[in-house]
């Protein structure tokens, strides 16, 4: 049975339970159960590799003790065990010695709830999970990506705006171009379910990890922050599946809720790779954590201000942002001036429509920049659909191979990208031209004909002209009809 079918069958069981109200609660229920199953699978691996391994979870509370047997606890006994023993115990778990796994489990369960009322239905769900996937099989670990993508789609349908899945080809491309080195600290300040961080882990392991000491350096270099409980829980689970044994550097918090001046130089990082939430507004007061000139309630703009601040000199970033950031004025213009003054915004990859369907139809861009030197020129690259594609879909998804042309063209920042050449999809704009445009970065491809503009003033002017043309045509038709009826 496919992951999608397994999740659907589990949610169908949950719909029969009177205690679960709506998709959001069903997803919350599913996620904490998945966490315990996956943690148990990893514990089996740790016990094989370490004769002295001691579980942070008391034996009676381990999945293998109370859940793994399909004929085990059910009904009222199971319901009472979960509500009166499992949850209170895990929410108050105390670490043994220096092992921080207990802290991770406690943080996961602080925001988890058992919504289900029927012990019989809980047993049916547990059995579906138990028989569904064995996460100790390497080939099945990658299915977790499919699993949380399905969960995110369900979250979107449940009305939880803001959580959406960045396609893996986009995350891979961004990480590959940044090329985070082994000991470089990598941060995603809005990490969601951890897609950028897992790509970073895989990249570092493949390129730089050769010894046990290298692996320890990797484990210490991954940082993430996620505001919402469900994505945070999924991210923590994802980290464990990707070999981060104690993901205590994945914080459940709002990165923007901390005053910007309180971030110390020691907390600066080498690499930031992220797709911050856009289109949303922060709660009242969050903007007061930022300097007066950059105060706004728009989430993506606040994140961009903070990202510039959190990079070390020489630090590198790749950030997904909507078209609105490129042509926006007011505070956005001041932010772009800051970006171009304090950082070398060397490349903007313009993504085509449909990359983030079905979550959003907004056109997006990837901004690559390095802190410490001002921008002199910006290269634009217009990513193309594969031959035969008019958009992306479930049957025609984006693939990492599509970025081969960008990768071949990329060159090196060390020599100022001297090898880059302009062609039909790549062009260069000087920072002086950008300043003359009042920091409007929505630069059209000069190698093709007239393109659609996203500038609000242009759109409004076009709309007004269209309305005028319609009125003229209407009056003309009215005159012809009046004349015809008068005969």
C-alpha positions as CSV (number, residue, x, y, z in Angstrom):
1,X,0.0,0.0,0.0
2,X,1.3,3.5,-0.9
3,X,2.1,6.1,1.8
4,X,-0.8,8.2,0.5
5,X,-3.2,5.3,0.8
6,X,-2.0,4.4,4.2
7,X,-2.5,7.9,5.5
8,X,-5.9,8.1,3.9
9,X,-7.0,4.8,5.5
10,X,-5.8,6.0,8.9
11,X,-7.7,9.3,8.5
12,X,-10.8,7.3,7.5
13,X,-10.6,5.4,10.8
14,X,-10.1,8.7,12.7
15,X,-13.2,10.2,11.1
16,X,-15.3,7.5,13.0
17,X,-14.0,8.9,16.3
18,X,-16.3,11.5,18.0
19,X,-13.4,13.2,19.7
20,X,-11.6,14.2,16.5
21,X,-13.0,17.4,15.0
22,X,-11.6,18.2,11.5
23,X,-8.5,17.5,9.5
24,X,-6.2,19.6,11.7
25,X,-6.9,17.4,14.7
26,X,-6.6,14.2,12.7
27,X,-3.2,15.3,11.4
28,X,-2.1,16.3,14.9
29,X,-3.1,12.8,16.2
30,X,-1.3,11.1,13.3
31,X,1.9,13.0,13.8
32,X,2.7,12.2,17.4
33,X,1.9,8.5,16.8
34,X,4.3,8.6,13.8
35,X,7.0,10.2,15.9
36,X,6.8,7.4,18.5
37,X,6.9,4.7,15.8
38,X,9.9,6.3,14.1
39,X,11.7,6.9,17.3
40,X,11.2,3.3,18.3
41,X,12.6,2.1,14.9
42,X,15.7,4.3,15.5
43,X,16.1,3.0,19.0
44,X,16.3,-0.6,17.6
45,X,19.2,0.7,15.4
46,X,21.0,2.5,18.3
47,X,20.7,-0.6,20.5
48,X,22.4,-2.7,17.8
49,X,25.2,-0.1,17.4
50,X,25.8,0.6,21.1
51,X,25.7,-2.1,23.7
52,X,25.4,0.6,26.4
53,X,22.5,2.4,24.9
54,X,19.8,3.3,27.4
55,X,16.4,4.5,26.2
56,X,15.3,7.9,27.6
57,X,11.7,6.5,27.6
58,X,10.7,4.2,30.5
59,X,10.2,0.6,29.2
60,X,6.4,0.6,29.7
61,X,6.1,3.7,27.6
62,X,8.1,2.5,24.6
63,X,6.2,1.9,21.4
64,X,7.6,-1.7,21.2
65,X,6.1,-2.4,24.6
66,X,2.5,-1.1,24.3
67,X,1.8,-0.5,20.6
68,X,3.8,-3.0,18.4
69,X,1.7,-6.0,19.2
70,X,-1.5,-5.9,17.1
71,X,-3.3,-8.0,19.8
72,X,-2.1,-5.7,22.6
73,X,-3.9,-3.1,24.7
74,X,-7.1,-1.8,23.2
75,X,-10.4,-0.2,24.3
76,X,-10.7,1.7,27.6
77,X,-7.4,0.2,28.8
78,X,-5.5,1.7,25.9
79,X,-7.3,5.1,26.1
80,X,-6.6,5.4,29.9
81,X,-3.0,4.4,29.4
82,X,-2.4,7.1,26.8
83,X,-4.2,9.9,28.7
84,X,-3.2,9.0,32.2
85,X,0.3,7.6,31.8
86,X,1.9,8.0,28.4
87,X,1.2,11.8,27.8
88,X,1.8,13.0,31.4
89,X,5.1,11.0,31.6
90,X,6.5,12.1,28.2
91,X,5.5,15.7,28.9
92,X,7.6,15.6,32.1
93,X,10.4,13.4,30.9
94,X,13.8,14.1,32.6
95,X,17.1,13.7,30.8
96,X,19.5,11.0,32.1
97,X,23.0,12.3,32.3
98,X,24.1,14.2,29.2
99,X,21.7,12.5,26.8
100,X,19.5,15.2,25.5
101,X,17.0,12.8,23.7
102,X,14.6,13.1,26.7
103,X,14.5,16.9,26.1
104,X,13.6,16.4,22.5
105,X,10.8,14.0,23.3
106,X,9.5,16.3,26.0
107,X,9.5,19.3,23.6
108,X,7.6,17.3,21.1
109,X,4.9,16.2,23.5
110,X,4.4,19.6,25.2
111,X,2.2,20.7,22.2
112,X,0.7,17.2,21.3
113,X,-2.8,16.0,22.2
114,X,-4.7,12.8,22.2
115,X,-8.0,13.8,20.6
116,X,-9.4,10.3,20.0
117,X,-12.0,9.0,22.4
118,X,-12.3,5.3,21.3
119,X,-9.6,3.0,22.4
120,X,-10.7,0.4,19.7
121,X,-10.2,3.0,16.9
122,X,-6.8,4.1,18.4
123,X,-5.7,0.4,18.2
124,X,-6.8,0.3,14.6
125,X,-4.8,3.4,13.8
126,X,-1.7,2.0,15.6
127,X,-1.9,-1.2,13.7
128,X,-2.1,0.6,10.4
129,X,1.1,2.6,11.3
130,X,2.9,-0.5,12.6
131,X,2.2,-2.5,9.4
132,X,2.7,0.5,7.1
133,X,6.4,1.3,7.0
134,X,9.6,0.0,8.6
135,X,11.8,3.0,8.9
136,X,14.8,0.9,9.6
137,X,14.9,-0.1,6.0
138,X,17.0,2.5,4.3
139,X,14.9,2.5,1.1
140,X,11.8,3.2,3.1
141,X,13.2,6.2,5.0
142,X,12.9,8.3,1.9
143,X,9.1,7.6,1.9
144,X,8.9,10.0,4.9
145,X,9.3,12.8,2.3
146,X,6.2,11.5,0.5
147,X,4.4,11.1,3.9
148,X,4.9,14.6,5.1
149,X,4.1,16.1,1.7
150,X,0.8,14.3,1.9
151,X,0.3,15.5,5.5
152,X,1.1,19.1,4.3
153,X,-1.4,18.9,1.5
154,X,-4.0,17.8,4.1
155,X,-2.9,20.7,6.4
156,X,-3.5,23.1,3.5
157,X,-6.9,21.6,2.9
158,X,-7.6,22.0,6.6
159,X,-7.1,25.8,6.2
160,X,-3.7,26.1,7.8
161,X,-2.3,28.7,5.4
162,X,1.5,29.2,5.4
163,X,2.7,25.6,5.6
164,X,3.7,24.4,2.2
165,X,6.2,22.0,0.8
166,X,9.2,23.4,-1.1
167,X,9.7,21.0,-4.0
168,X,12.8,18.9,-3.4
169,X,14.5,19.9,-6.7
170,X,14.4,23.6,-5.5
171,X,15.8,22.8,-2.1
172,X,18.6,20.6,-3.6
173,X,19.5,23.2,-6.1
174,X,19.7,26.0,-3.5
175,X,21.9,23.9,-1.2
176,X,24.2,22.7,-4.0
177,X,24.8,26.2,-5.1
178,X,25.6,27.4,-1.6
179,X,27.8,24.3,-1.0
180,X,27.8,24.5,2.9
181,X,31.1,23.1,4.2
182,X,31.4,20.5,6.9
183,X,31.8,22.8,10.0
184,X,29.8,25.8,8.6
185,X,26.7,26.5,10.7
186,X,23.6,26.3,8.6
187,X,20.3,27.9,9.7
188,X,16.8,27.8,8.4
189,X,14.9,30.4,10.6
190,X,11.5,29.2,9.3
191,X,12.3,25.5,8.8
192,X,8.9,24.0,8.5
193,X,9.2,20.2,8.2
194,X,13.0,20.5,7.6
195,X,13.3,20.1,3.8
196,X,16.3,22.5,3.4
197,X,18.0,21.0,6.5
198,X,17.7,17.4,5.3
199,X,19.1,18.5,1.9
200,X,22.0,20.1,3.8
201,X,22.7,17.0,5.8
202,X,22.7,14.8,2.7
203,X,25.0,17.3,0.8
204,X,27.5,17.5,3.7
205,X,27.6,13.7,4.2
206,X,28.2,13.1,0.5
207,X,30.8,15.8,0.0
208,X,32.6,16.1,3.3
209,X,31.9,13.4,5.9
210,X,34.7,10.8,5.9
211,X,35.2,10.0,9.6
212,X,33.2,9.7,12.9
213,X,34.6,13.1,13.9
214,X,33.3,14.6,10.6
215,X,29.9,13.1,11.4
216,X,29.9,14.7,14.9
217,X,30.9,18.1,13.3
218,X,27.9,17.7,10.9
219,X,25.5,16.9,13.7
220,X,26.6,20.1,15.5
221,X,26.2,22.4,12.5
222,X,22.4,22.1,11.7
223,X,20.1,24.7,13.2
224,X,16.4,25.4,12.6
225,X,13.5,27.3,14.2
226,X,9.8,26.6,13.5
227,X,6.8,28.5,15.0
228,X,4.0,26.0,14.6
229,X,3.8,22.8,16.6
230,X,2.9,20.3,13.8
231,X,5.6,21.3,11.3
232,X,8.1,21.4,14.2
233,X,7.1,17.9,15.3
234,X,7.5,16.7,11.7
235,X,10.9,18.5,11.4
236,X,12.2,16.8,14.6
237,X,11.1,13.4,13.3
238,X,12.7,14.2,9.9
239,X,16.0,15.0,11.6
240,X,16.0,11.7,13.5
241,X,15.3,9.8,10.3
242,X,18.3,11.6,8.7
243,X,20.6,10.5,11.4
244,X,20.6,13.6,13.6
245,X,20.3,11.6,16.8
246,X,19.6,14.5,19.2
247,X,17.9,17.3,17.2
248,X,17.9,19.7,20.1
249,X,19.0,22.5,17.8
250,X,15.6,22.5,16.1
251,X,13.7,25.0,18.3
252,X,9.9,25.4,18.6
253,X,9.8,29.2,18.5
254,X,9.0,32.3,16.4
255,X,12.4,33.6,15.2
256,X,10.9,37.0,14.7
257,X,9.6,37.3,18.3
258,X,13.1,38.2,19.6
259,X,14.4,41.7,19.3
260,X,16.9,41.9,16.5
261,X,19.5,43.7,18.6
262,X,19.6,40.8,21.1
263,X,21.2,38.4,18.6
264,X,24.9,38.4,19.6
265,X,27.8,38.1,17.2
266,X,28.4,34.5,18.5
267,X,25.0,33.6,17.1
268,X,25.8,34.6,13.6
269,X,25.8,31.8,11.1
270,X,27.7,30.9,7.9
271,X,24.8,29.8,5.7
272,X,21.1,30.5,5.7
273,X,18.8,28.6,3.3
274,X,15.1,29.1,3.6
275,X,11.7,29.7,2.1
276,X,10.2,32.1,4.7
277,X,6.4,32.4,4.9
278,X,5.1,35.0,2.5
279,X,1.7,36.6,2.0
280,X,1.0,36.5,5.8
281,X,1.0,39.1,8.5
282,X,2.7,38.8,11.9
283,X,0.8,39.5,15.1
284,X,0.7,43.0,16.5
285,X,3.9,44.1,18.2
286,X,6.3,41.7,16.4
287,X,7.5,44.6,14.1
288,X,8.7,46.5,17.2
289,X,11.6,44.0,17.5
290,X,13.0,45.6,14.3
291,X,14.6,49.0,13.6
292,X,12.1,51.7,12.7
293,X,13.0,51.9,9.0
294,X,12.2,48.2,8.6
295,X,9.1,47.8,10.6
296,X,6.2,46.0,8.8
297,X,3.8,43.2,9.7
298,X,4.6,41.3,6.4
299,X,6.4,38.1,7.5
300,X,8.7,37.7,4.5
301,X,10.1,41.2,4.8
302,X,10.8,40.8,8.5
303,X,12.6,37.5,7.8
304,X,14.8,39.2,5.1
305,X,15.8,41.9,7.5
306,X,16.7,39.3,10.1
307,X,18.6,37.1,7.6
308,X,20.9,39.9,6.6
309,X,21.6,40.6,10.3
310,X,22.2,36.9,11.2
311,X,24.8,36.2,8.5
312,X,28.5,36.5,9.4
313,X,30.7,38.6,7.2
314,X,31.3,36.2,4.2
315,X,28.2,34.3,5.1
316,X,26.0,33.1,2.2
317,X,22.2,32.8,1.8
318,X,19.7,31.5,-0.6
319,X,16.1,32.7,0.0
320,X,12.8,32.0,-1.9
321,X,10.8,35.2,-2.2
322,X,7.7,36.2,-4.2
323,X,7.6,38.7,-7.1
324,X,6.1,41.3,-4.8
325,X,9.4,41.6,-3.0
326,X,11.2,42.5,-6.2
327,X,8.9,45.4,-7.3
328,X,7.5,46.5,-3.9
329,X,8.1,50.1,-2.7
330,X,8.2,51.9,0.6
331,X,9.7,49.7,3.3
332,X,10.6,47.1,0.6
333,X,12.7,49.7,-1.2
334,X,14.6,50.5,2.0
335,X,15.1,46.8,2.7
336,X,16.5,46.2,-0.9
337,X,18.8,49.2,-0.5
338,X,20.1,47.6,2.7
339,X,20.5,44.2,1.0
340,X,22.4,45.7,-1.9
341,X,24.6,47.8,0.3
342,X,25.5,45.2,2.9
343,X,25.5,42.1,0.7
344,X,26.5,41.0,-2.8
345,X,23.2,40.0,-4.3
346,X,24.9,38.3,-7.2
347,X,22.1,36.1,-8.6
348,X,18.3,36.0,-8.9
349,X,16.8,32.8,-10.4
350,X,13.3,33.6,-11.6
351,X,11.1,30.5,-11.3
352,X,8.2,29.9,-13.6
353,X,4.5,29.7,-12.6
354,X,3.3,26.6,-10.9
355,X,6.4,25.6,-8.9
356,X,4.4,25.8,-5.6
357,X,1.1,24.5,-6.9
358,X,-1.3,23.6,-5.3
359,X,-0.3,25.6,-2.3
360,X,0.1,28.9,-4.0
361,X,0.1,30.3,-7.6
362,X,2.3,33.3,-6.7
363,X,5.4,33.6,-8.9
364,X,8.6,33.1,-6.9
365,X,12.4,33.8,-7.2
366,X,15.5,32.5,-5.5
367,X,17.8,35.3,-4.2
368,X,21.5,34.3,-3.7
369,X,23.7,36.7,-1.8
370,X,26.9,37.0,0.3
371,X,27.3,39.4,3.2
372,X,30.2,41.8,3.6
373,X,30.6,43.4,0.2
374,X,28.2,45.6,-1.7
375,X,26.5,44.6,-4.9
376,X,27.9,45.8,-8.2
377,X,26.0,43.7,-10.7
378,X,23.1,41.3,-10.4
379,X,22.7,38.3,-12.7
380,X,19.2,37.1,-13.6
381,X,18.5,33.6,-14.8
382,X,15.0,32.7,-16.1
383,X,14.4,29.0,-15.3
384,X,12.6,27.3,-18.1
385,X,10.0,24.5,-18.2
386,X,11.2,21.2,-19.6
387,X,10.3,20.6,-23.2
388,X,6.6,19.7,-23.5
389,X,5.6,21.3,-20.2
390,X,3.3,24.3,-19.9
391,X,3.2,24.0,-16.1
392,X,4.0,21.6,-13.3
393,X,1.5,19.0,-12.0
394,X,1.3,15.8,-10.0
395,X,2.0,13.8,-13.2
396,X,4.6,16.3,-14.4
397,X,6.6,17.4,-11.3
398,X,9.7,19.6,-11.2
399,X,12.9,17.5,-11.4
400,X,16.4,18.4,-10.2
401,X,17.8,17.7,-13.7
402,X,16.1,20.9,-14.9
403,X,18.7,22.9,-13.0
404,X,21.6,21.4,-14.9
405,X,21.7,24.4,-17.2
406,X,22.0,26.8,-14.3
407,X,24.6,24.7,-12.6
408,X,26.7,24.5,-15.8
409,X,26.5,28.3,-16.2
410,X,27.0,29.2,-12.5
411,X,30.8,29.7,-12.2
412,X,32.5,30.8,-9.0
413,X,32.0,33.8,-6.8
414,X,35.7,33.7,-6.0
415,X,36.5,35.2,-9.4
416,X,33.3,37.3,-9.6
417,X,31.5,34.8,-11.8
418,X,33.9,35.7,-14.6
419,X,32.9,32.6,-16.6
420,X,29.2,33.7,-16.9
421,X,27.9,34.9,-20.2
422,X,24.6,36.4,-21.2
423,X,22.3,34.3,-23.3
424,X,18.5,34.1,-24.0
425,X,17.7,33.2,-20.4
426,X,20.5,35.0,-18.5
427,X,21.3,38.7,-18.3
428,X,23.2,41.2,-16.1
429,X,22.0,44.5,-14.6
430,X,24.3,47.0,-12.9
431,X,23.5,48.2,-9.4
432,X,23.4,51.8,-10.7
433,X,20.5,50.8,-13.0
434,X,18.8,49.2,-10.0
435,X,19.2,52.4,-8.0
436,X,17.8,54.5,-10.8
437,X,14.8,52.2,-10.8
438,X,14.3,53.0,-7.0
439,X,15.5,49.5,-6.2
440,X,12.9,47.7,-8.3
441,X,14.4,44.3,-9.0
442,X,11.6,43.1,-11.3
443,X,14.0,43.3,-14.3
444,X,12.6,42.0,-17.6
445,X,14.6,39.6,-19.8
446,X,16.1,41.9,-22.5
447,X,16.5,39.0,-24.9
448,X,12.8,38.4,-25.4
449,X,9.9,40.4,-26.5
450,X,7.6,42.4,-24.3
451,X,6.7,40.4,-21.1
452,X,3.9,40.6,-18.6
453,X,4.5,43.3,-16.0
454,X,3.8,42.8,-12.3
455,X,4.2,46.5,-11.4
456,X,1.0,47.6,-9.6
457,X,1.0,51.0,-11.4
458,X,1.4,49.4,-14.8
459,X,-1.3,46.8,-14.0
460,X,-3.7,49.6,-12.9
461,X,-2.9,51.7,-16.0
462,X,-3.5,48.6,-18.2
463,X,-6.8,48.0,-16.4
464,X,-8.0,51.6,-16.8
465,X,-7.1,51.5,-20.5
466,X,-9.0,48.2,-20.8
467,X,-12.1,49.7,-19.1
468,X,-11.9,52.7,-21.4
469,X,-11.6,50.5,-24.5
470,X,-14.7,48.5,-23.3
471,X,-16.7,51.7,-22.8
472,X,-15.7,53.0,-26.2
473,X,-16.7,49.6,-27.8
474,X,-20.0,49.6,-25.8
475,X,-20.9,53.2,-27.0
476,X,-20.0,52.2,-30.6
477,X,-22.3,49.1,-30.4
478,X,-25.0,51.2,-28.8
479,X,-24.8,53.8,-31.6
480,X,-25.0,51.1,-34.3
481,X,-28.0,49.4,-32.6
482,X,-29.8,52.7,-32.1
483,X,-29.3,53.6,-35.7
484,X,-30.5,50.2,-36.9
485,X,-33.7,50.4,-34.7
486,X,-34.5,53.9,-35.9
487,X,-34.8,52.7,-39.6
